Amino acid sequence: MTKPSEPTTAEWRAHVVEQFDAIHESLRALHQRQTLILELLTPEEREGPSLDDLLARIVTLIADQRPVLRRIDHTTGASLDLLEGRTPRSHPDSTGEEGAEE
């Protein structure tokens, strides 16, 4: 039986370089895919307010309407009190809280 010949240093280097090239190509392809995924998931820069700014403004607007909503709630409640034969509830104050008298 003949013993297989040992690879030379040049052959090993060629093999290692080949492997590194294959790994480099795989990593490059993964990087391109990852970049594409990130581009698809990242929103584009737009002019105007951000979503956080819009939501903060909506919350502020709703909070500003609280007295009006309380008065509407009082009016509805007082109307139901009258329809059901009860004494109507007291009038809301300027902040919309109930308990103020006219």
Wavefront OBJ file of the C-alpha trace (Angstrom):
o trace
v 0.000 0.000 0.000
v 1.145 3.415 -0.788
v 0.984 6.073 1.792
v -0.894 9.220 0.666
v 1.457 12.101 0.111
v 1.446 14.944 2.609
v 0.234 18.252 1.204
v 2.887 20.857 0.753
v 2.862 24.211 2.501
v 1.771 25.881 -0.728
v -1.166 23.495 -1.078
v -2.251 24.130 2.543
v -2.020 27.864 2.003
v -4.081 27.602 -1.164
v -6.667 25.534 0.715
v -6.813 28.017 3.612
v -7.112 30.970 1.232
v -9.930 29.149 -0.568
v -11.756 28.610 2.726
v -11.274 32.236 3.764
v -12.583 33.402 0.394
v -15.695 31.215 0.801
v -16.270 32.522 4.339
v -15.707 36.101 3.174
v -18.261 35.669 0.373
v -20.822 34.175 2.789
v -20.347 37.027 5.251
v -20.662 39.594 2.451
v -23.950 38.034 1.310
v -25.268 37.984 4.904
v -24.276 41.621 5.338
v -26.137 42.609 2.171
v -29.283 40.784 3.327
v -29.075 42.321 6.785
v -28.643 45.785 5.298
v -31.683 45.252 3.061
v -33.807 44.068 6.015
v -32.765 47.072 8.108
v -33.581 49.456 5.255
v -37.042 47.911 4.918
v -37.717 48.126 8.656
v -36.359 51.635 9.198
v -38.801 54.436 8.425
v -37.638 57.149 6.090
v -36.870 60.613 7.404
v -39.823 62.881 6.804
v -40.503 66.526 7.298
v -42.909 67.570 10.002
v -43.578 66.367 13.522
v -42.651 62.895 14.695
v -45.185 60.335 15.846
v -44.242 61.033 19.464
v -44.895 64.762 18.965
v -48.305 64.056 17.423
v -49.287 61.691 20.234
v -48.190 64.206 22.879
v -50.311 66.877 21.207
v -53.352 64.571 21.108
v -52.962 63.795 24.809
v -52.736 67.533 25.555
v -55.837 68.274 23.480
v -57.815 65.553 25.246
v -56.684 66.835 28.645
v -57.759 70.355 27.642
v -61.250 69.030 26.872
v -61.711 67.456 30.308
v -63.892 70.296 31.732
v -66.139 70.220 28.663
v -66.465 66.450 28.866
v -67.321 66.678 32.570
v -70.036 69.266 31.830
v -71.475 67.033 29.113
v -71.399 64.121 31.545
v -73.152 66.273 34.178
v -75.810 67.438 31.728
v -76.492 63.869 30.643
v -76.606 62.707 34.268
v -78.917 65.556 35.302
v -81.226 64.816 32.368
v -81.383 61.161 33.389
v -82.051 62.193 37.007
v -85.015 64.311 35.871
v -86.341 61.580 33.588
v -86.143 59.041 36.404
v -87.784 61.359 38.952
v -84.715 62.031 41.092
v -83.340 65.369 42.249
v -80.846 66.543 39.615
v -77.219 66.441 40.619
v -75.367 69.662 41.467
v -73.767 71.801 38.739
v -70.080 71.366 37.852
v -67.709 74.185 38.727
v -65.504 76.017 36.210
v -63.018 73.126 36.154
v -65.776 70.627 35.463
v -65.867 69.196 39.003
v -69.319 68.598 40.444
v -70.434 70.186 43.677
v -70.565 73.894 42.843
v -73.879 75.603 43.317
v -75.260 78.209 40.910
l 1 2 3 4 5 6 7 8 9 10 11 12 13 14 15 16 17 18 19 20 21 22 23 24 25 26 27 28 29 30 31 32 33 34 35 36 37 38 39 40 41 42 43 44 45 46 47 48 49 50 51 52 53 54 55 56 57 58 59 60 61 62 63 64 65 66 67 68 69 70 71 72 73 74 75 76 77 78 79 80 81 82 83 84 85 86 87 88 89 90 91 92 93 94 95 96 97 98 99 100 101 102
